[in-house]
Amino acid sequence: MSLLADVIVDVPTLQTNQPYSYKIPDQFAEFIQKGMRVVVPFGKGGRTVQGFVVGFNKESDYSGDLKAIQSLMDNTPVLSDELIALGKDLAYKTFSFRIKCYQTMLPAVLKAKYVRQIHLIDEVDEKILFDLFKGKDSITWEEAEKLKALDLVLKLEKENKVHIDYEVKDKTTTKKVKYLKPLMTFEQLEEEKMSISKNAHKQVLFLNLLQQIAEEELVEVSKFKEYDLSLAQLRTGEKKGWCEIIEKEVLRDPFAAITFETTSPLVLSPDQSAAFEAINESVQSDEHKVFLLKGVTGSGKTEVYLQTISEVIDKGQGALMLVPEIALTPQMVERFKSRFGDQVAVLHSGLSDGEKYDEWRKIEREEAKVVVGARSSIFAPLKHIGLIIIDEEHETTYKQEEFPKYHARDVAIWRGQYHNCPVILGSATPSLESRARASKKVYTLLELKERANNASMPEVKVVDMRDEARNGNRSTFSVTLKEELLKRIEKNEQSVLLLNRRGYSSFVMCRDCGFVLGCPNCDISQTLHMDTKKMKCHYCGHEEQIPRTCPACQSQSIRYYGTGTQKVEEELQELIPHARIIRMDVDTTRKKGAHQKLFKRFEKKEADILLGTQMIAKGLDFPDVTLVGVINADTSLGLPDFRSAEKTFQLLTQVSGRSGRGEKTGEVIVQSFNPDHYAIQLAKHHDYDAFYKKEMNLRRLSDYSPYYFLLKLSVSHEDEMTAAKKIHEFVQFLKPSLSEKAIILGPTPKSIARTHNRYHFQTLIKYKNEEKLKEACHELLQSTQREQAKGLFISIDYQPIDFI
């Protein structure tokens, strides 16, 4: 019997972690390989779906007639054996589906696009023919949807008058460039010139240009536009046999316009050398170890990364380097490109789909040895990995909040074990979970206790904003911060200001009746954005005009409350009119390359103050920044999250580290309404170890991570009672699989109980060792498939980060 292909299919309404068996037609038998994408028929009717070949078998458990693969979408595998195995394991650990895991691993252009085509197969009423089908014999599903005629289409399908075809379209696009190649010698072209009319100026010009091109040289067709020669005129020359026009594929390079100056390795400090030697020993002996590289801000962790990667490249292996978000990539990319040149591929959300696809192919073809990128680049198709680095490992952005809800750190360790290579987790403020694992010797702790070049840590002052208010200062800026900002401008030094919120004001409220303009789809107030002159919901994206009068009582007393980056920028400009300010937040960095441009402007000293949200808090290195101001340190302290103190401590320590990184000493001013909180006081003294001990004790007393594992069960539905009823049912379903030691919190409505017109409920399960829990969760996911297809949303999140 011929081989059968095991295919994981993409069926959103009935997802499964089990592969289906398909016959392999003779024409594909020679070409089909594990890891390829295929188009297969699924279910009744003409539906076709995308699938991934995950293996081959000689027989199937299925007793009926097996369907055959319709077509191959690739000529080479897009998933390696490693990534196929990783996807299977990830689906189990993250309570997700294998198809979702495989799609997450690939660039967007390799995700199938489904097109539904409605074909006429019998005569229909003339009005339907012209109103709906516009006289044609087929239309797309989207066209019918626009005409609000889907009910009519489904009725016609029941009457066997139309047939709906499901087609899988591949979105892959490659960039192709036309080149011109001369086919005649200089002398032959000279003869051609003699034979054409002297008035044919363009042809004479073209022949002259062809004579200047060396034999076998290819010249881009676009270059001839400079001489006012059109493609049609070049084609005429091709017909006459003068030249040949060839189309070649070129890889898009997002950094083609940037020149990177080559850098050499720096002399390492004793701490850096000790860390480098320990990691390099594992690299050379192909030993999997997880190193927690804990180094104060500015201690030179990046140089340790670069020199270790150099050793990996010399061994003929590749390295993965993860950074937490797009804002970090410009400076990190510059350091890596300057050291390793074209051997570096970059994967992050700021690139176009085409650029990402080309960078991915560069890695897949082994043309790049080093990958720098954000969270999803942990799935980069590097074949021989010698080192994986996760910089700023404590960052919450390494956890994906959509399915599959993976943590990049866990995937890095999985791949490190697979390749027998070390994994480095780097941070000035490691997560409590990672630091606890290091204390138990699960990870190897390496410490960099001093800043590079013997630079001192910046002095941190905490300003009590309650005293400012008592003294009559209602401004966002304390007197101290304003004075220090002015001093820096006078000295031609730079300042960084952190505000943990974007937008203009937090909300709009009526002073007469207390009405707050909320979002119609979510239980949250809308945020004022002055650049677009709109109110906007940061959850669902709803926008509307700024109200002039109160919608509830028609009063004119409508005012803006709270503080956003836009408002702070305006206030700062009024306070210090001559200050040059760059604002960095989600709104000013939407356009492609905006991060790079704004950082470059600041680096060239085209601004005195960089004002921004969290994206400016970490990884930035500007030698002339000698002042960092934190406008409201308490933003995250009040959140209903057991990690709120940890996040506050980390953010303050990270942003403080932006100050005094050059030869000049730095200063940090932290404004707070809660200045005595231990997270703020210990950040003031840069005392991570004391914070770790204090916070671990509190976690132990409250039964939270890292002493307990956490599992969050969330349910949402458009009907509040349905959501509440279902989550209670699901908790009862899971209870028999839990021991008495497990702690169940809830079910309760989420902190923001309604978003996107859906009601959200959640339950938190805290446990130490529950062998039956994972299986019960998978059983719950499988048994609720039909309810999920009808609008119920269920999510199971292992070790959740978000509780709001």
Beta strands, then each sheet from edge to edge (+ up, - down):
strand 1: 4-9
strand 2: 20-23
strand 3: 37-41
strand 4: 48-57
strand 5: 71-72
strand 6: 113-120
strand 7: 138-140
strand 8: 162-169
strand 9: 175-182
strand 10: 219-220
strand 11: 243-250
strand 12: 290-295
strand 13: 318-322
strand 14: 344-347
strand 15: 370-373
strand 16: 385-391
strand 17: 423-427
strand 18: 444-448
strand 19: 459-464
strand 20: 494-498
strand 21: 507-510
strand 22: 527-529
strand 23: 534-536
strand 24: 543-545
strand 25: 558-561
strand 26: 581-584
strand 27: 609-612
strand 28: 625-630
strand 29: 667-672
strand 30: 709-717
strand 31: 743-755
strand 32: 758-767
strand 33: 793-798
sheet 1: 2+ 1- 4+ 3- 5+
sheet 2: 7+ 6- 8+
sheet 3: 10+ 9- 11+
sheet 4: 14+ 15+ 13+ 16+ 17+ 12+ 18+
sheet 5: 19+ 29+ 28+ 20+ 27+ 26+
sheet 6: 21+ 25-
sheet 7: 22+ 23- 24+
sheet 8: 31+ 32- 30+ 33-
end
